[in-house]
Amino acid sequence: QVQLVESGGGLVQAGGSLRLSCAASGSTFSIVAIVWYRQVAGKQRELVARITNGGSTDYADSARGRFTISRDNAKNTVYLQMNSLKPEDTAVYYCNAILFGSSMGSWGQGTQVTVSS
């Protein structure tokens, strides 16, 4: 199994930046891609950005041009650099892994991002 731990959230003013980290452990050899999601209370979890083992990336329309996903293979860590943050980016951010066979890793606690106007 693969475990994910998110960190780096916090309170920031609109227009500011944060960098989130997602550290993977366990059977990391089985990871096909790492995905960042976010969730607002009472709403469905939504995909924010994804990076594959091959380095391909894609983004939700709301994140494209402002967020950048990257990875450090030596540290088994994926980052989400978030710039030009908006109040509507306020959410709990989670990462998870897509594994061979299309299963997923274990959900972590998430990290809270709050953007004040």
N, C-alpha and C positions, 0 to 999 in steps of 0.2 A: 504494500500500500504506500501511498504518497501523502505526506502531510505538508501543509502550507501554513506559513505564519506571515501575516501582514503587519507592517509598521509604517510610521512616517506621517500619519494623519495629524490633524490639528486644526486650529482656528486661524484663518487668514482673511485679510480684507480683499474685497473684489479687486481684480487686476493683479493679485499676488500669485505666488507660485508655491507648490509643494512637490516633493518627490516621495512617492510611496515605494516601499520595498516588499517583495514577496520571496521569502526564503523557502526552498523546497528541501525535504529530507525524505529518507526512506528509499523506495525503489525508483529513484530518479531516472534510471536507464529506460524506464517504461513510458516516460513523458513524450508525448507527440507535440503538445503545444501548451502554453500557459495563457490563461485568459484573465483579464481584470473585469470585474462586474461592479455594479453599484446598486444600492437599494435604499429607497426612501420608505419610511414607515408607512405601511398601508398600500404600498405599490409593489409591483413585480420587480424582481431583480432583472437588471438589464446589462447587456454586454457593453463594455466600454472600449476595450482594445484586446488584441490577441497577437501573440508571436509564436511562430512554429519553430521546430528544431532547425529548419533550414534558414531561419532568419526572416521569413516572410511576415509581414505585419498587416493588420487591417484594423480599422477604427469605426466606431459609431459616428454617424454624421455630427453628433453633438460634440465629439471629441476631436475630430479631424482638424488639423491645423493648429490645435492648442496643446494637445497631449502627445507625448512620445513614449512608446514602449521600447524597452531595450533589455538586454540580458548580459549577465556575467556568468559564463558557463563554469568557470573555475570556482565560483562561489555558490553555484546552484541558485542564483538569485535573479529575479526579474524586477525591473524598475518601471514605474510609471511617472514620468515627469509631466507635471500639470502646470501650464502657464496660463496667464490671462483668465484666472479663475472667476467664475460668476456665481452669484448666490444659488442659481439652479444646479450647480455642481454639488451642493450640499447633500451628503448621503453617507452611508456606511459602504466602504469599498472593500471588496473581497477579491481574492485571487483563487484560482483553482487550476488544476492540470487536467488536460485531456490525455488519456493514456491509450496505449495500443489496445485495440478491442473496443474503443469508444467509451470505456468507463471513465469515471472521474476520480480525482483524489478526495481526500477528506476536507470538508469545509472548515476554515479557521474562524476566529472570532471577528475578523474584519477590523478595519481601522476607520474611525470617524473623521470625516472631512467636513468642516463647517466654514462657509464663505459668507462673511458679513458684507452688507451693502454700505 
